[in-house]
Amino acid sequence: MKEAKEILNEIRKEIQVLQNLKAQAPKTPENPKSV
């Protein structure tokens, strides 16, 4: 189960990075073109 915990930790890190990027990004309505 250690592997599963490590995977969850990696996912949490990725989520934090994405949240940081969203916080830094200008407040604009989300649209498919920006992705």
KALINDA-V970908 format. One record per residue. N is the residue number from 1. RES is the residue in one small letter. SS is DSSP state (alpha for helix, beta for strand, coil for the rest). PHI is phi as a letter, one per 40 degrees, with the letter a starting at -180 (none if undefined). NEAR is the number of other ideal C-beta (glycine too) atoms within 12 Angstrom. Layout:
# KALINDA-V970908
N | RES | SS | PHI | NEAR
N | RES | SS | PHI | NEAR
This chain:
# KALINDA-V970908
1 | m | coil | none | 7
2 | k | alpha | c | 8
3 | e | alpha | c | 9
4 | a | alpha | c | 10
5 | k | alpha | c | 11
6 | e | alpha | c | 12
7 | i | alpha | c | 13
8 | l | alpha | c | 14
9 | n | alpha | c | 14
10 | e | alpha | c | 14
11 | i | alpha | c | 14
12 | r | alpha | c | 14
13 | k | alpha | c | 14
14 | e | alpha | c | 14
15 | i | alpha | c | 14
16 | q | alpha | c | 14
17 | v | alpha | c | 14
18 | l | alpha | c | 15
19 | q | alpha | c | 13
20 | n | alpha | c | 12
21 | l | alpha | c | 14
22 | k | alpha | c | 16
23 | a | alpha | c | 11
24 | q | alpha | c | 10
25 | a | coil | c | 14
26 | p | coil | c | 10
27 | k | coil | c | 8
28 | t | coil | b | 9
29 | p | coil | c | 9
30 | e | coil | c | 11
31 | n | coil | a | 7
32 | p | alpha | d | 6
33 | k | alpha | c | 7
34 | s | alpha | c | 11
35 | v | coil | c | 9
